[in-house]
Every structure is written in structure tokens, then in C-alpha cells.
Amino acid sequence: MSRSAHPAGPRHADVLPEGHYAAPPADLNVLDPKVWARSVARGEDGVVAVAGLPVTRLAEEFGTPAYILDEADFRARARAWRTAFGPDADVFYAGKAFLSRAVVRWLAEEGLNLDVCSGGELATALSAGMPADRIAFHGNNKSAAEIERAVRAGVGRIVLDSFQEIVRVAHIAQSLGKRQRVQIRVTVGVEAHTHEFIATAHEDQKFGIPLAGGQAAEAVRRALRLDGIELIGIHSHIGSQIFDMSGFEVAAHRVVGLLKDIRDEHGVELPEIDLGGGLGIAYTSDDDPREPHEIAEALTEIVTRECRGAGLRTPRISVEPGRAIVGPTAFTLYEVGTVKPLDGLRTYVSVDGGMSDNIRTALYDAEYSVALVSRASDAEPMLVRVVGKHCESGDIVVKDAFLPADLAPGDLIAVPATGAYCRSMASNYNHALRPPVVAVEDGEARVIVRRETEEDLLRLDVG
């Protein structure tokens, strides 16, 4: 049994019970390339560098904690997804994973589209110059103001999530003299093997319109009758941090079945199908994610086969990788504050961040790797729990890992694969200041999201 085949959390996976740990690695100084950004390497002096810049210098210049992002790696992964699916498909980067104006510009330059799910994400995309027709707008409860802004801007598609939203979008678009392109998000009854909070295609959850009971078919009938919207496709998303393609196969079969029913009843073949995102990344050495070209080949083959069997033309496929692009490209750099051995249990290593910069461990019981990066060490491995500085017993960054036994206050450690859902879910718990995002490329570093200051906190507090 694997300890971390399902990093979303052990509650939905077969894992070794508490107190049983994998053996420590043979050499704690070795960095597994599966979980680190591509330019990360340990130098001859033992200090880890990213794109040629030592982490010690980054810590001195930008402070800790800090998210360090390998820009070249981000761009390379974006290109890999774009190339894998080719010109006859669309790749929408899921902005919820991590979004900034610099990221928007990178995506536009690399030929990707962008998926947003709030007015704030839409504002970020538009302010950075992403063409509106390359934006998709998701969300289960879009406000009238958000919808109006999206329609006015000319977003390429709005994904409809409820019967009320079908009417709401159609009314707003018609009042503006526009006809808005839309997709309908359906829940297909597939429960992806992941954590219950991020499995999104079973019926008992807040997203989408169920296929069961003819609800999705009724949604299609209503959408096709309204003048303010143009129904261009069906959207499905089955979960997050998924390695197994079987769930996508079942989902595609059911979505194509709906497309066939739409053609038979309404004489319309919808031209698009969006299979969502959710493909997993490596958080630990045990994880084995697929490459973009493998995913593209598998999804294209599945949809083509299902459409052939249904007598349909193969629609244009869309996918929404977010975590799979940005997740592996960044790590969080911390300074060790205290080292507290608990005899017979483990050693608690406290860092200057915590659940305010990475809530996933507390929220999903997620698993991460960690390494000493400010120096090399030949000391024996010790079992550690990396925790934060917040007044919360669940303030855990890395639940169980091995670090050198000579670890001491002032050392720098880093947690890889934190590019997705860390800065974007960061908080001000205990009035913590959210860390900066520092992009590194070709030996140069620059801040793309600055560190919060006490002035930022107090500016919102009107007294």
C-alpha cells in the first residue's frame, strides 16, 4: 500500500495507518526531480538554488516565508499542454490554482486560454490584457454584477451551473443587446477517487446540474429556447488531484450520451465538450502523474471512441489544467524557528509560516515533501512534523517526513509543489502577512505578488 498515492488525503484512500512510516531516503540531500521545479538543484556548497539563484540569497533579499516560482518551468509546462492538445482543442488554465497579472501575461504569450470563477479573477485577467474571448467564466453562484461585467467584456463562454443561472445570464445578455455563448455544467454521477471535498461529479454537491432524473436534459431544453444565450457545449468536471483516467472515461461516456439525446430531440449537435481539469501532480516521490501528451492522447481517444459509437461528430475538446501547470513550478521557503523533540514520537519543527500560507494539509490532510535547503547534511535522518506558528493544533505543513538530525533554528527548509492552491487560499489568520510570490528566471528574481505589510492590514480596518 502507498502512503501518498492520493495526496488529497487518506480519508478516501488506502494508506498505512498512523504510526507506520516509510523508510527514510538513503540520502536526505538528494532532491527528487518529480516534486521540485525543473531548475532546482543542490550546488557543490550544499545550498539549493533555483534558476542559478541560491535560496540563501533569496531569503536574504525577499525574506521568509516566500513562494519561489520557476518562471521558465511554468512556461514550459503551459507549452507542453498547448502542444499536447494541438490546434483543434482548447486549454484553459484554471486561474483558481494561482492567478496574478504576471501569470495572465505568461498564459497569453504561451497561447493558453484562462478559466476564472469570480469577479476578482475576471478583473485580474482583464487588467493584464487577456483577450476576453479567451476567458471562460465558471462559478456556482455568479452575481448579476459579475455576469453583466463578463457579458459586457465579451468573455468567450459562461458556464451555466443552475436553472436560475440559465435565465439570469440570458436576461442580462439580452438586456445588453448581446447573445452570450454558454456551456452547461453537468454532474455525471462519477465520484473521483480523491478527497470528498474536491470530488465534484457525484450528485450530492453544489456544482452543476445532474444528469440523473433528466435534469440536465431539461436545462438544455430551456437554454435552447432563450434568445440571449447560445448553447455551444457541455461541461463536466469530476474532481481534483486525479491520477486514474477511468473516471474520465465514464464521464465522457455519459456526456456523449447526453449529446446524442440533444441531437435526437432537438436536431442540434453541440460543437464543444469540456472535460474539466483535476489531473494530479507529484507531491511526494510515491506519486506518478501522467505527462500532458499521455493525458491528451487518452482523453482524445476516449471522446472520439464514444462519439463514433453514438454516431456523432467529435466535438472540440477543452481541458482546464491549473494545478498540473503551476503546482510543480513553485516551492515555499521557510526559516526554522524551533526544533522540539518528543521522545518516542517525532520531532516538531516550527517554521515562520504555516496554515496561513498552506491550508491544504489542515483542510484535506494533504501530504507534502520537505528538504533542508540552506546546507547539506550527513546527519542521521529524524522523523519530523513541520508545523507553523499559528495558535492552532491543526497548523501542520508537512505531517510526517524526514530531515537531518542536526537541523537547527535559522536553517532554511523548503516544501515543493506549492504553486497551486497555496497563495490562492492563503489567509491572514492570526493577522499573518501573506507571503510574496517571487518569480525566478535565468539567474534573476523579481516579485510578482508582493508581501503584505502591517499597513495593508490596518488600511482595511476602519476602526
VOGU-3710 file (C-alpha; in Angstrom, 3 decimals, decimal comma):
1> msrsahpagp> 0,000/0,000/0,000  1,162/3,504/-0,829  1,269/6,217/1,811  0,607/9,022/-0,644  -0,968/7,779/-3,828  -3,850/10,118/-3,024  -2,339/13,345/-1,669  -5,749/14,926/-1,327  -5,988/12,920/1,854  -6,118/9,421/3,305
11> rhadvlpegh> -9,797/9,556/4,173  -10,562/8,458/0,612  -7,555/6,189/0,022  -5,857/3,049/1,235  -2,910/4,254/3,271  -0,736/2,949/6,013  -2,219/3,699/9,444  -0,945/6,406/11,757  2,416/5,490/13,264  3,673/3,422/10,318
21> yaappadlnv> 6,092/5,360/8,175  8,030/4,721/5,045  11,745/4,196/5,488  13,811/7,384/5,281  15,513/8,073/1,954  19,050/6,816/1,526  20,357/10,381/1,146  18,450/13,353/2,524  20,483/15,706/0,343  19,034/14,305/-2,899
31> ldpkvwarsv> 16,134/16,260/-4,393  13,599/14,174/-6,313  13,022/15,946/-9,662  9,436/14,693/-9,700  8,429/17,067/-6,913  10,725/20,049/-7,495  10,698/22,725/-10,187  12,968/21,878/-13,092  15,721/24,398/-12,377  16,074/23,441/-8,696
41> argedgvvav> 19,391/21,799/-7,827  21,754/21,495/-4,888  25,109/23,144/-5,503  28,565/21,901/-4,606  28,401/24,034/-1,453  25,258/22,173/-0,391  22,955/25,157/-0,879  19,914/24,607/-3,088  19,476/27,027/-5,985  16,621/27,752/-8,392
51> aglpvtrlae> 17,480/29,030/-11,868  21,002/29,592/-10,552  19,999/31,684/-7,512  20,828/30,215/-4,069  17,912/30,075/-1,655  20,084/31,779/0,947  20,303/34,839/-1,272  16,557/34,714/-2,000  15,793/34,533/1,712  18,104/37,459/2,412
61> efgtpayild> 16,564/39,621/-0,303  12,882/38,694/-0,054  12,505/37,242/3,436  10,664/34,130/4,536  8,205/32,605/4,171  8,094/33,145/0,430  6,740/31,311/-2,585  9,563/30,864/-5,110  8,307/30,224/-8,652  10,362/28,973/-11,592
71> eadfrarara> 9,025/31,055/-14,491  10,715/29,002/-17,212  9,217/25,829/-15,763  5,751/27,401/-15,692  6,047/28,458/-19,316  7,405/25,065/-20,371  4,522/23,228/-18,731  1,991/25,595/-20,295  3,545/24,966/-23,729  3,539/21,222/-23,126
81> wrtafgpdad> -0,216/21,237/-22,527  -0,842/23,507/-25,515  1,291/21,304/-27,776  -0,179/18,051/-26,463  -3,759/19,006/-27,356  -2,920/20,828/-30,575  -4,823/23,484/-32,516  -8,106/21,563/-32,592  -8,611/21,706/-28,822  -8,594/24,382/-26,150
91> vfyagkafls> -6,516/24,502/-22,973  -7,954/26,772/-20,273  -5,614/27,413/-17,362  -7,686/27,223/-14,161  -6,956/30,551/-12,504  -8,153/29,369/-9,088  -4,898/27,389/-8,724  -2,875/30,612/-8,710  -3,531/33,832/-10,537  -1,640/37,081/-10,884
101> ravvrwlaee> -1,218/39,589/-13,654  2,211/38,197/-14,489  0,710/34,709/-14,822  -2,029/36,058/-17,083  0,590/37,598/-19,373  2,578/34,338/-19,460  -0,557/32,407/-20,407  -1,462/34,846/-23,166  2,051/34,683/-24,578  2,093/30,871/-24,483
111> glnldvcsgg> -1,240/30,563/-26,291  -3,417/29,288/-23,441  -6,910/30,408/-22,523  -7,995/31,228/-18,984  -10,761/29,934/-16,740  -11,968/32,276/-13,968  -14,600/31,731/-11,297  -15,099/35,110/-9,614  -15,309/38,788/-10,338  -11,861/39,266/-8,830
121> elatalsagm> -10,285/36,662/-11,079  -12,040/38,198/-14,080  -10,765/41,661/-13,119  -7,213/40,312/-12,829  -7,448/38,660/-16,246  -8,810/41,738/-17,977  -6,399/44,124/-16,257  -3,453/42,059/-17,510  -4,657/42,083/-21,100  -6,025/38,572/-21,602
131> padriafhgn> -8,369/38,787/-24,620  -11,896/38,413/-23,276  -12,860/35,860/-25,911  -10,193/33,542/-24,462  -11,771/33,654/-20,987  -14,315/31,190/-19,574  -16,339/32,192/-16,513  -17,258/29,464/-14,016  -18,924/29,520/-10,611  -21,973/28,079/-8,896
141> nksaaeiera> -23,402/31,421/-7,721  -22,344/34,235/-10,037  -23,854/37,561/-9,072  -25,799/39,666/-11,533  -22,992/42,230/-11,432  -20,365/39,591/-12,235  -22,436/38,236/-15,112  -23,048/41,705/-16,519  -19,342/42,520/-16,385  -18,478/39,254/-18,125
151> vragvgrivl> -21,055/39,768/-20,864  -20,034/43,390/-21,406  -16,388/42,356/-21,633  -17,232/39,696/-24,229  -15,965/36,580/-22,448  -15,787/33,580/-24,718  -18,133/31,434/-22,650  -20,031/31,402/-19,404  -20,505/28,007/-17,783  -24,087/27,743/-16,500
161> dsfqeivrva> -24,429/25,984/-13,170  -28,157/26,056/-12,332  -31,619/26,565/-13,782  -31,732/30,050/-12,249  -28,443/30,968/-13,907  -29,707/29,944/-17,341  -32,434/32,555/-17,102  -30,235/35,110/-15,348  -27,487/35,051/-17,994  -29,988/35,045/-20,854
171> hiaqslgkrq> -31,861/38,034/-19,412  -28,726/40,075/-18,760  -27,247/39,340/-22,175  -30,500/40,192/-23,947  -30,834/43,438/-21,994  -27,351/44,382/-23,213  -28,205/43,517/-26,807  -25,828/40,562/-26,836  -26,032/36,808/-27,361  -23,706/35,130/-24,871
181> rvqirvtvgv> -22,005/31,826/-25,678  -22,556/29,336/-22,837  -21,926/25,783/-21,739  -23,982/23,824/-19,211  -22,101/22,151/-16,399  -23,496/18,713/-15,657  -22,749/16,318/-12,827  -22,369/12,870/-14,278  -22,501/10,686/-11,166  -18,781/9,847/-11,153
191> eahthefiat> -17,114/10,114/-7,747  -13,414/10,522/-8,444  -11,114/8,664/-6,034  -9,977/11,749/-4,172  -10,891/13,701/-1,063  -14,638/14,176/-0,584  -14,298/17,978/-0,646  -12,716/18,001/-4,122  -14,705/15,208/-5,792  -17,153/17,216/-7,850
201> ahedqkfgip> -19,164/14,970/-10,167  -21,337/12,969/-7,787  -24,871/14,303/-7,389  -24,764/15,308/-3,708  -22,699/18,501/-4,035  -23,099/22,110/-5,023  -21,753/22,178/-8,567  -23,598/21,581/-11,811  -26,919/20,144/-12,929  -27,321/16,369/-12,511
211> laggqaaeav> -27,814/14,053/-15,454  -29,967/11,930/-13,184  -33,702/12,419/-13,423  -33,497/14,237/-16,730  -32,433/17,494/-15,063  -29,546/18,184/-17,456  -31,773/17,415/-20,438  -34,341/19,899/-19,138  -31,609/22,516/-18,684  -30,616/22,040/-22,325
221> rralrldgie> -34,227/22,421/-23,464  -34,551/25,714/-21,579  -31,211/27,058/-22,822  -32,019/26,308/-26,451  -35,278/28,301/-26,213  -33,742/31,531/-24,900  -32,602/34,267/-27,315  -29,951/35,813/-25,041  -27,671/32,763/-24,988  -26,079/30,407/-27,490
231> ligihshigs> -25,527/26,916/-26,112  -22,218/25,664/-27,512  -21,392/22,675/-25,337  -21,497/20,578/-22,197  -19,053/20,896/-19,319  -18,048/18,153/-16,879  -15,539/18,171/-14,017  -15,110/15,078/-11,879  -12,656/16,193/-9,181  -9,095/17,204/-8,397
241> qifdmsgfev> -5,704/15,538/-7,907  -6,724/12,523/-10,027  -4,275/10,010/-11,487  -6,691/7,375/-12,813  -8,226/8,017/-16,246  -11,129/5,604/-15,719  -13,284/8,334/-14,170  -12,867/10,483/-17,275  -13,879/7,523/-19,432  -17,149/7,052/-17,551
251> aahrvvgllk> -17,796/10,800/-17,541  -17,169/11,099/-21,284  -19,498/8,170/-21,978  -22,321/9,853/-20,075  -21,725/13,313/-21,520  -21,651/11,931/-25,069  -24,890/10,113/-24,288  -26,407/13,492/-23,424  -25,052/14,983/-26,658  -26,740/12,165/-28,587
261> dirdehgvel> -30,031/12,782/-26,796  -29,764/16,500/-27,638  -29,244/15,709/-31,313  -32,102/13,210/-31,403  -34,568/15,514/-29,597  -33,557/18,938/-30,882  -31,660/18,221/-34,104  -28,605/20,044/-32,743  -25,063/18,693/-32,440  -23,293/20,829/-29,858
271> peidlggglg> -19,772/21,631/-31,055  -17,860/21,537/-27,732  -17,231/19,301/-24,740  -15,198/20,452/-21,744  -13,785/17,652/-19,583  -12,514/19,991/-16,861  -9,208/19,544/-15,113  -8,202/17,803/-11,935  -5,153/15,883/-13,171  -2,767/15,192/-10,320
281> iaytsdddpr> 0,823/16,207/-9,668  3,614/14,690/-7,582  3,638/15,967/-4,017  5,823/13,068/-2,842  8,136/10,590/-4,533  5,395/7,943/-4,432  3,158/9,915/-6,799  3,316/9,127/-10,503  1,377/11,671/-12,592  0,945/11,330/-16,337
291> epheiaealt> 2,590/13,598/-18,858  0,404/16,062/-20,817  0,814/14,180/-24,093  -0,364/10,956/-22,432  -3,412/12,704/-20,997  -4,200/14,366/-24,333  -3,954/11,089/-26,215  -6,124/9,274/-23,675  -8,854/11,925/-23,483  -8,970/12,428/-27,252
301> eivtrecrga> -9,221/8,674/-27,820  -11,982/8,315/-25,223  -14,134/11,115/-26,674  -13,537/10,054/-30,278  -14,487/6,449/-29,499  -17,622/7,426/-27,586  -18,770/9,813/-30,334  -18,147/7,233/-33,027  -20,283/4,770/-31,115  -23,059/7,350/-30,779
311> glrtprisve> -22,909/8,387/-34,414  -21,802/11,923/-33,570  -19,129/14,169/-34,989  -16,299/14,531/-32,481  -16,743/17,890/-30,741  -13,929/20,289/-29,947  -12,398/19,242/-26,619  -11,475/21,638/-23,834  -9,470/20,887/-20,688  -8,647/23,024/-17,653
321> pgraivgpta> -5,262/22,174/-16,101  -4,332/24,561/-13,315  -2,568/22,600/-10,615  -0,855/20,482/-13,290  0,795/23,605/-14,725  1,629/25,801/-11,747  1,752/23,277/-8,887  5,197/21,774/-9,554  6,798/25,090/-10,522  6,977/26,627/-7,043
331> ftlyevgtvk> 8,165/25,842/-3,530  7,672/27,596/-0,223  10,837/28,733/1,537  10,742/28,829/5,354  13,148/29,565/8,185  13,235/27,126/11,092  12,353/28,751/14,411  12,253/25,931/16,964  13,108/22,233/16,978  11,214/20,302/19,658
341> pldglrtyvs> 11,934/16,562/20,094  9,200/14,437/21,647  10,798/11,234/22,913  9,395/8,122/21,310  7,231/10,074/18,881  8,750/12,594/16,488  10,429/15,976/16,386  8,310/19,064/15,831  9,959/21,607/13,525  8,288/25,015/13,694
351> vdggmsdnir> 8,658/27,428/10,789  7,793/31,085/10,264  4,689/30,336/8,202  2,045/27,666/8,468  -1,611/27,167/7,688  -1,947/30,815/6,623  0,268/30,110/3,592  -0,669/26,432/3,070  -4,103/25,386/4,322  -4,210/22,169/2,281
361> talydaeysv> -2,697/19,924/4,948  -5,266/21,067/7,516  -8,137/21,129/5,024  -7,513/17,941/3,035  -4,944/16,060/5,129  -2,676/16,598/2,121  0,859/15,217/2,036  3,998/17,130/1,079  7,743/16,647/0,876  10,308/18,828/2,624
371> alvsrasdae> 14,078/19,330/2,453  16,860/21,207/4,210  17,979/23,669/1,526  20,417/26,134/3,128  23,150/23,490/3,502  23,874/19,819/3,034  23,991/17,430/5,985  25,400/13,990/6,696  23,457/13,648/9,941  21,130/10,729/10,559
381> pmlvrvvgkh> 17,512/11,197/9,473  14,939/12,078/12,100  11,163/11,779/11,787  9,647/15,254/11,871  6,369/17,072/11,699  6,727/20,516/10,156  4,308/22,919/11,813  3,553/26,604/11,641  3,468/29,434/14,152  -0,303/29,819/14,448
391> cesgdivvkd> -2,386/29,258/17,580  -3,986/26,099/16,219  -3,080/22,469/16,874  -4,002/21,628/13,290  -1,422/24,089/11,987  0,580/21,423/10,150  2,541/21,981/6,944  4,092/18,516/6,472  2,571/15,785/8,582  5,381/13,215/8,507
401> aflpadlapg> 8,767/13,468/6,826  12,473/13,017/7,474  15,009/15,804/7,967  18,621/15,667/9,216  19,009/15,241/12,960  21,311/18,276/13,154  18,551/20,628/11,969  18,731/23,855/13,949  16,985/27,227/14,299  17,966/29,518/11,440
411> dliavpatga> 18,178/26,719/8,860  16,139/27,153/5,692  13,798/24,364/4,655  11,563/24,233/1,595  8,313/22,484/0,742  7,988/21,747/-3,001  4,893/21,586/-5,206  3,186/24,553/-3,541  2,445/26,545/-6,680  -1,238/25,601/-6,673
421> ycrsmasnyn> -3,836/26,369/-4,010  -1,353/27,777/-1,502  -1,048/31,505/-2,244  -4,549/31,471/-3,740  -6,002/30,015/-0,498  -3,711/31,958/1,846  -5,252/33,855/4,754  -4,494/36,428/7,425  -5,191/34,047/10,291  -3,672/35,489/13,486
431> halrppvvav> -3,159/38,605/11,342  -0,335/36,869/9,500  1,040/38,708/6,482  0,616/36,733/3,294  3,982/35,873/1,686  5,253/37,222/-1,615  5,483/35,289/-4,849  8,954/35,620/-6,322  9,478/34,612/-9,955  12,972/33,420/-10,858
441> edgearvivr> 14,369/33,034/-14,366  17,898/32,926/-15,774  19,537/33,975/-12,532  17,198/36,925/-11,982  14,432/37,212/-9,394  11,533/39,637/-9,187  8,448/39,943/-7,030  5,207/39,345/-8,945  2,976/39,452/-5,845  4,465/41,487/-3,018
451> reteedllrl> 4,470/40,546/0,641  1,643/42,048/2,648  2,545/44,659/5,220  1,024/45,700/8,525  -0,113/48,839/6,719  -2,119/46,646/4,331  -3,886/45,013/7,262  -4,601/48,270/9,049  -5,786/50,002/5,886  -8,813/47,679/5,783
461> dvg> -9,559/48,168/9,482  -11,629/51,353/9,526  -11,782/51,435/13,310
//
